[in-house]
Amino acid sequence: MDAPAGLTLDPATVHRTVLPNGLTVLVRRDPSAPVVAIVTHVRAGYFDESDDVVGIAHVLEHMYFKGTPSRGVGEIARQTKAVGGYLNAGTIYDHTSYYTVLPSSGFVPGLDVQFDAYANSLIDAGELGREIEVIIEEARRKADNPGAVTVETLYELLHDQHRMRRWRIGREPGLRALGQPDLLRFYRNYYRPSNTILVIAGDVDPVTAIREVEQRYGMLPAGEPVRDIGPAETERAPFRYRELEGDVAQTQIALGWRTPGTLDPDTPVLDLLAVVLGSGRASRLYRAVRERSLAQGISAYDYTPTELGVFVVHAETRPETAGEAARAAWEQIAALREQAPAPIEIERAQRLYESRWLRRFENMEGQANYLAEWEALGGWQRGEEYFDRLMSATPAQVRDAAARWLDPRHASMVVYRPRDAAPLAGDSGAARALLGDGVGTVEMRAASLPSPASAVAGRPVLEREEAGVRVYRSAAGVPILVRRKPGAAIVHAGVYFLGGASSEPADRAGLTTMLARMAVKGTSSRTAAQIAEEGELLGGSVAGGAGADSFGWSVSVPAHRFDAAVALLADVVQRPAIPEDALATERAIAIADVASLRDDMSRYPVRLATSAAYPGHPYGVPVSGTEASLAQLDRMMLRTWHEAQVQRGAAVAAVVGDVDPDEAAQVMARELAALQPAAASSAARADWRAAGSRVEESRDKKQTALTLLYPGPARDDDDRFAAQLLVGIASGLGGRFFDELRDKQSLCYTVQAFHADRRLAGTFGAYIATSPDKEDVAREGLLREIARLRDELVTHEELTRAQTYATGTHAIRQQSGAAVLGEVVDAWLFGRLDELPAYEARIRAVTRERLREVALRYLAPELRVEGIVRGKAV
């Protein structure tokens, strides 16, 4: 198998130091971008909690940001924003991780903030009481997430003794019982240098970085934590089943097995098995379940938080197909226990895993977390050993691991269904009988890699180079944009079109999204299976997507597979077959997706508000369509739409990666020779026509989710930069919404502002999820903060911090080739390429007075629209 560069980290670039007090420090210099990531990895998580303090590790994670003797509440986040970076944290079973990503020019102040929060957290009793209320809101939010409820119930069912059986975030009574002494005891015991790994990755000098670390962390006292080791599982449990019901739109199904920990020799093989089963459109579960319209989504993974693991197959399905979906998935697992997968399946899975591995190294945050996680397991080099074992695994080893660990006698199964749906099984015996003892089959052919087009196309003409982008034209006039990204292991390519959803007839909403989905379901020369297999053998997958104003298809693969990937991409874009049987499947799944949107407490309130804000306009209808409009779509509509919007659409092709621009442009021009570009069709005006309206639904949920929506600047309006800064001032850690409604009033876990600058009109929104009895207080709080943006000038400090944060995070995003591709295409379709280097100047040019003018213009009380999903008060 050919191996791209960049699969491993050069040991010479990683500097490891252990301070006298036991702190392990890893510094990796990567000058490819002016960015640095700082990760503090504390080896303390849910596994370290005794049953009387379940959730304490996560509570302490929250308190990390609640102040030190030298930094008040909110200052940790605000000071990080002030140097252009962001920070956050996460708690899991075996560790708690705190991370900061910022421009490398802000490394020293960023490190200073991280050190202070780690070493000097106050854990003030009053702040703790307020934060406990926030965490209870987070727990309620999680209880409203059907997928989370299903998977954690599966973990509980799989374990009798081990601490993984517990609802990891904690339950409300236990959380309320936690006091300051509990937190201080846990903090002082586990947050010790010997129990911590500090990783710095990015454009920093290792010697200087280690000196800065020593000056701060070197003064901390040494000492070993006293571990509270929970009980281990002694026996493998028999087959178990649990069925839940609730106010959900679709049925969740989870099958699971206990598996070994990360360092067990079988674990990389089980990881590979999960890819064979459930990653990509050529995987067994996708073909046997998703392609038969038995579920709209299905996945498999082996999750190993250090000392043990769980192998999970998780599906979301319509209630009426739940039983058949579960049986089909079960049969595929049985097949891999009985017979080794074909060599081509292993190669496909390894190529996908290889690309996933490369993508993790694309940015400094990914590198830092990789180093921290593997160092915690005994040495960061173990990651490479793990990768080598996975990439050398054989079909027989995969079969043996499946037989050893995925024994049907020791599986557990959880079903979470709508309350009005019929029960799936009455008990474990009935569930096991439902699954049956069949062995599934999926035909795997010996796929070949895509061949370049045989048609001769004229050499593309180089028009100009602007903002680091070389602009070419194909013989037919298709613009081809190439942005070289030296050193990037992954190359990203796409073909995009102006128009789409905003140009759709009212009764055909979702037409463009359906076309994007159907293009990968077969072409005049390839079946859907061939498209999936060929793409995944390249280490990627052709993916289509549609937005309100544009749509397209893209692929990303290791750079040395670029030519073949573009050949496949071009076939999908130019020659979709749109087979009737695949259309029936995709239409049914799309309709199910529309129904399942109601279970998303984040997106659905926004959708309700948007429908009221733009009645009768495509912006007021989901890009994915409605159940009624999707039901009408047929093959002829899609073929006609493809001819109008793609074959003769307003096209642009783009490439970002470590490629020769002339050669990349030649490949794109050759493969896309069938496109005949034309001007985009005009779109209807998008007027804000439902001011003052409120759209609401009542649900049996733990929380109420509320969206306040206002008009905002469109994509071509210079006011969009001011709108972005208003969002930065209002939202995120250290923002006004967060400080006032979460930190001070404990109304919520999630509160945010957002701005969308579409081609025809923009929107400014505010979102909060809170307990149903706090809805009015939450609304009043949001309205009060929005009024302050209208009525008062923001402070000089707030403006400067927001500007630095906007430009800093913009620079951080440049690490991602996919983000750069999106930015280049967006500038071409909706603006000009010379916008790209002007971003910082445009942000810095915004004044306090301009911010207030924009707030007054768009955030007027009479323009407000509300979308509400109202939970059930306790």
KOLDREN-302077 format. One record per residue (C-alpha): residue in three letters; x, y, z. Coordinates in steps of 0.5 Angstrom, whole numbers, plus 500, padded with zeros to 3 digits. Each point is the difference from the previous one (the first is absolute). Layout:
<rs>
ALAXYZ/...
</rs>
This chain:
<rs>
MET500500500/ASP503507498/ALA501504506/PRO499508500/ALA505504504/GLY498503507/LEU497494503/THR504500506/LEU503506504/ASP508501499/PRO503498507/ALA505505499/THR495505500/VAL497498507/HIS503502506/ARG498497506/THR502502507/VAL498498507/LEU501506505/PRO503498507/ASN492500503/GLY498495495/LEU497504495/THR501497493/VAL501505494/LEU499499493/VAL502505495/ARG500500493/ARG502505495/ASP496501493/PRO501506497/SER495499494/ALA495505503/PRO501505505/VAL495497505/VAL502496507/ALA495495504/ILE501499507/VAL497494503/THR500498508/HIS498493500/VAL498498508/ARG500492501/ALA493501504/GLY493499497/TYR494496502/PHE504494501/ASP503503506/GLU493502504/SER497496505/ASP493499500/ASP498505505/VAL504506495/VAL498498493/GLY501505495/ILE505504505/ALA505500494/HIS496503496/VAL498505505/LEU507502501/GLU501501493/HIS495505500/MET503504506/TYR507500496/PHE497506497/LYS497503506/GLY505505502/THR507500504/PRO503505505/SER502504495/ARG495499494/GLY493501502/VAL494496497/GLY500500492/GLU507503500/ILE503494498/ALA496499494/ARG500508498/GLN508500501/THR501494495/LYS495504495/ALA504506501/VAL506497497/GLY496497494/GLY499493503/TYR494495503/LEU500495505/ASN496495503/ALA500493503/GLY497493500/THR499495506/ILE500492498/TYR501494504/ASP507500500/HIS502507500/THR499507500/SER503504494/TYR500508500/TYR502503493/THR502507498/VAL502502492/LEU502506499/PRO505504495/SER507498502/SER501508501/GLY496499506/PHE503493503/VAL503503506/PRO494504503/GLY496494498/LEU504495504/ASP500505506/VAL492499500/GLN500493499/PHE505499506/ASP496505504/ALA494496499/TYR503493501/ALA504502507/ASN496505503/SER493499499/LEU496503506/ILE494495500/ASP496506503/ALA493497504/GLY496505497/GLU502499493/LEU500493501/GLY493500502/ARG498504494/GLU504496495/ILE496493503/GLU494503497/VAL503501493/ILE503493500/ILE493498502/GLU497503494/GLU506497496/ALA497493503/ARG493502498/ARG502502493/LYS504493499/ALA493497502/ASP497503494/ASN505497496/PRO497493497/GLY507497498/ALA504502506/VAL494497505/THR500494495/VAL508499501/GLU501501507/THR494495502/LEU504495496/TYR506501504/GLU496499506/LEU497494497/LEU507497498/HIS503501507/ASP498498507/GLN506502504/HIS505505496/ARG499507501/MET498501493/ARG493497501/ARG498507503/TRP497506497/ARG507504499/ILE498507501/GLY496498507/ARG493501502/GLU497506503/PRO499498507/GLY507498500/LEU503506497/ARG496504505/ALA503496505/LEU507502498/GLY504506504/GLN506504500/PRO504495505/ASP498494495/LEU503504494/LEU506502504/ARG502493502/PHE499498493/TYR504506497/ARG506499505/ASN500493499/TYR500499493/TYR503507497/ARG507498502/PRO506501495/SER501493500/ASN493498498/THR500505494/ILE503501493/LEU501507497/VAL501500492/ILE502506496/ALA499499492/GLY501505495/ASP505506498/VAL504501506/ASP507499502/PRO501493504/VAL505503505/THR496506501/ALA494497501/ILE503495505/ARG503506504/GLU493503500/VAL497494503/GLU506499505/GLN499507503/ARG493499501/TYR498493501/GLY507498504/MET498504506/LEU494495501/PRO501495506/ALA502492498/GLY495495502/GLU496494498/PRO493499500/VAL496495504/ARG496496495/ASP493498501/ILE500493496/GLY493498499/PRO497493499/ALA502496494/GLU495495496/THR501493502/GLU496497495/ARG497501493/ALA493501500/PRO494496497/PHE496503494/ARG496506503/TYR495505497/ARG497506502/GLU494504497/LEU499508501/GLU494504497/GLY500508500/ASP498506496/VAL505498494/ALA498500493/GLN505494498/THR502494503/GLN507499503/ILE503493500/ALA507498503/LEU503494500/GLY507499505/TRP505495502/ARG505501506/THR507500497/PRO507501502/GLY504507502/THR504504495/LEU507496501/ASP497493499/PRO503497493/ASP493499498/THR498507500/PRO503503494/VAL497494496/LEU493501503/ASP501508498/LEU501497493/LEU494495501/ALA495506501/VAL503504494/VAL498494496/LEU493500503/GLY498507500/SER505505497/GLY498503493/ARG495498495/ALA503494498/SER500497507/ARG496494502/LEU495503504/TYR499506495/ARG498495495/ALA496495504/VAL496505504/ARG501507497/GLU499498493/ARG494496501/SER497506503/LEU499497507/ALA504505504/GLN502507498/GLY506500503/ILE505494503/SER507500503/ALA505495504/TYR505502504/ASP505497506/TYR501505505/THR505498505/PRO501505506/THR507497503/GLU498494504/LEU494497496/GLY496501494/VAL493500497/PHE499498493/VAL493503497/VAL496500494/HIS495506500/ALA494501495/GLU495505500/THR493497496/ARG493501499/PRO496496505/GLU497496495/THR507498497/ALA503499507/GLY500493501/GLU502498493/ALA506505501/ALA502497506/ARG500493497/ALA504502494/ALA505503504/TRP501494504/GLU500496494/GLN506504498/ILE504499506/ALA498493500/ALA503499493/LEU507503503/ARG500495505/GLU499494495/GLN505502495/ALA506505499/PRO498507496/ALA503500493/PRO507503499/ILE497506496/GLU495501506/ILE507501504/GLU503504496/ARG494505499/ALA500500508/GLN507501500/ARG500506495/LEU495503504/TYR503500506/GLU507502497/SER496507498/ARG497501507/TRP507499503/LEU503505495/ARG494505501/ARG501500508/PHE507503499/GLU498505495/ASN499505506/MET504502506/GLU494498505/GLY500493497/GLN507499500/ALA500502508/ASN494496502/TYR503494496/LEU507501504/ALA496501507/GLU496494499/TRP505495498/GLU505502505/ALA495499505/LEU500493498/GLY507499501/GLY504504495/TRP498504494/GLN503495495/ARG495495502/GLY495503495/GLU505498494/GLU500493503/TYR492500500/PHE500503493/ASP505495497/ARG496494503/LEU494502497/MET503501493/SER503494500/ALA494496503/THR497494495/PRO493498499/ALA501494504/GLN502504506/VAL494504499/ARG496494500/ASP503497506/ALA499507504/ALA493500498/ALA499493502/ARG503501507/TRP497506502/LEU493501496/ASP497494503/PRO493500499/ARG499497507/HIS503506503/ALA497505496/SER495506503/MET495503496/VAL496507502/VAL494503496/TYR498507501/ARG493501496/PRO495505499/ARG494499506/ASP495499495/ALA504494496/ALA499493501/PRO505496505/LEU505497496/ALA501494505/GLY497499507/ASP507497503/SER507497499/GLY497494497/ALA495503495/ALA506505498/ARG505494499/ALA495496496/LEU498507496/LEU508500498/GLY500493498/ASP506496498/GLY501502493/VAL506502496/GLY500506496/THR504500493/VAL502506496/GLU503500494/MET507503499/ARG504500493/ALA507501499/ALA499508499/SER505503495/LEU502508501/PRO497505496/SER504501493/PRO501507498/ALA496502494/SER502498493/ALA497506497/VAL505506498/ALA498506503/GLY504507498/ARG505502505/PRO497505505/VAL502507499/LEU503504506/GLU496507501/ARG503502506/GLU503499507/GLU496504506/ALA500499507/GLY505494500/VAL495497495/ARG501498493/VAL494501495/TYR500496494/ARG494499495/SER499493496/ALA498500493/ALA493501501/GLY501505505/VAL499497507/PRO505504505/ILE505495504/LEU503503506/VAL506497503/ARG503502507/ARG506496501/LYS501498508/PRO507498500/GLY501494505/ALA493498500/ALA499492500/ILE493501498/VAL497503493/HIS493503500/ALA497501493/GLY493502499/VAL495502494/TYR495505503/PHE494504497/LEU496506501/GLY493500501/GLY496493502/ALA495501506/SER499507499/SER498499493/GLU495494501/PRO493500499/ALA496501506/ASP497493499/ARG506497499/ALA504501506/GLY506496501/LEU501499493/THR508502500/THR501496507/MET497494496/LEU504501494/ALA507500504/ARG498494504/MET498496494/ALA506502496/VAL504495504/LYS495494499/GLY502498493/THR503504493/SER500497493/SER506496501/ARG500499508/THR495497505/ALA499503506/ALA504494503/GLN506501496/ILE500508501/ALA500498508/GLU506495499/GLU504504495/GLY500506505/GLU501497506/LEU506496497/LEU503507499/GLY499501507/GLY494505499/SER493500497/VAL496505496/ALA495504504/GLY495504497/GLY496506504/ALA496506499/GLY499506503/ALA495506499/ASP504503495/SER505495497/PHE501493500/GLY505495497/TRP505494501/SER507499503/VAL505495502/SER506500504/VAL505495500/PRO508499501/ALA503504495/HIS503495496/ARG494497498/PHE497507497/ASP499498493/ALA496494501/ALA496503505/VAL498506495/ALA498495495/LEU495497505/LEU498507502/ALA499502493/ASP496494498/VAL495501506/VAL499507498/GLN499500493/ARG497493499/PRO495498505/ALA495494498/ILE495502505/PRO497492501/GLU493500502/ASP501494505/ALA506505503/LEU495506500/ALA495496504/THR505499505/GLU502506501/ARG494504500/ALA497495505/ILE506502504/ALA500507499/ILE493500502/ALA502497507/ASP506505501/VAL495505499/ALA496497506/SER506499504/LEU501507500/ARG495501505/ASP504496505/ASP506505499/MET499505506/SER505505497/ARG498500493/TYR493499500/PRO498507504/VAL505504494/ARG496496495/LEU493502503/ALA502508500/THR503500493/SER494497497/ALA496506504/ALA505505497/TYR500498493/PRO493497499/GLY499499492/HIS508500499/PRO505495499/TYR503502506/GLY494499504/VAL500492498/PRO506495502/VAL505499495/SER499493501/GLY492501498/THR494498503/GLU496493501/ALA495503494/SER505503496/LEU505494500/ALA494495499/GLN499503493/LEU507500497/ASP501495494/ARG506498496/MET498505494/MET500506505/LEU507498502/ARG503499493/THR497507498/TRP502503506/HIS507497499/GLU501503493/ALA497507502/GLN504501506/VAL507495499/GLN501499492/ARG498507499/GLY501503507/ALA504506503/ALA506495501/VAL507501504/ALA505494501/ALA505501506/VAL506496503/VAL504502506/GLY506495502/ASP507499499/VAL500500492/ASP503503494/PRO495505498/ASP501499493/GLU499493500/ALA494500505/ALA496505495/GLN502495494/VAL497494504/MET494504502/ALA499503493/ARG501493496/GLU495496505/LEU494506500/ALA500501492/ALA493498500/LEU498507504/GLN497505496/PRO500506505/ALA494506500/ALA498505504/ALA496499506/SER493501500/SER497505504/ALA497499507/ALA494503503/ARG501506505/ALA500497507/ASP496505504/TRP499500508/ARG492499500/ALA498497507/ALA503505505/GLY497499507/SER498493499/ARG501494504/VAL500492498/GLU500495505/GLU499493502/SER499496507/ARG504494501/ASP501495505/LYS507503501/LYS504502506/GLN502507498/THR497505496/ALA504502494/LEU499508497/THR503503494/LEU499508499/LEU501501493/TYR501507497/PRO502502492/GLY508501499/PRO504503495/ALA501496493/ARG506497498/ASP502506495/ASP499505506/ASP506503503/ASP495500507/ARG502492500/PHE506502504/ALA497504505/ALA495494501/GLN505495501/LEU503504505/LEU494501504/VAL499493500/GLY507499503/ILE499506505/ALA493496502/SER502493499/GLY505494503/LEU504500506/GLY501507503/GLY494503495/ARG495504503/PHE494494499/PHE505495504/ASP502505505/GLU493502502/LEU495495499/ARG505494501/ASP505502505/LYS496505504/GLN493497500/SER501493498/LEU494500495/CYS503495495/TYR506496498/THR499502493/VAL500507498/GLN502503493/ALA500506495/PHE500498493/HIS500504493/ALA499497493/ASP502504494/ARG496497494/ARG501503493/LEU493503500/ALA499502508/GLY503498506/THR497498507/PHE503502507/GLY498495506/ALA500498507/TYR499494503/ILE499497507/ALA498493503/THR497501507/SER495496505/PRO493501498/ASP498504506/LYS506505498/GLU498502493/ASP497507502/VAL506502504/ALA505497494/ARG496504495/GLU500506504/GLY508499501/LEU501499493/LEU496506498/ARG504505505/GLU506498497/ILE498501493/ALA497507502/ARG507502503/LEU503499493/ARG495504497/ASP500506506/GLU507500502/LEU507500497/VAL504494501/THR507502504/HIS506501497/GLU503493503/GLU494496498/LEU501503493/THR508498500/ARG499494503/ALA494498495/GLN505502494/THR506496502/TYR496494501/ALA497500493/THR506501497/GLY504495504/THR494495499/HIS500501493/ALA508499500/ILE499494503/ARG495497495/GLN505501495/GLN503493502/SER494497497/GLY501498493/ALA492499500/ALA499507503/VAL505504495/LEU496496494/GLY493503503/GLU503507501/VAL503500493/VAL493497497/ASP496505504/ALA504506498/TRP500498493/LEU492499500/PHE498505504/GLY505506500/ARG507500498/LEU507497501/ASP503506502/GLU496500506/LEU504494503/PRO506504502/ALA496506502/TYR496496506/GLU504503505/ALA500507498/ARG492500499/ILE500497507/ARG504505503/ALA497506496/VAL493499504/THR499505506/ARG496500506/GLU495505497/ARG499495494/LEU499495504/ARG494504503/GLU497502494/VAL500493497/ALA497498506/LEU494505500/ARG499499493/TYR499492500/LEU499498508/ALA493505500/PRO495497505/GLU495500495/LEU504495495/ARG501495505/VAL497493498/GLU500494505/GLY501493499/ILE498495507/VAL500493501/ARG497500507/GLY502495505/LYS495497505/ALA501503507/VAL501496506/
</rs>
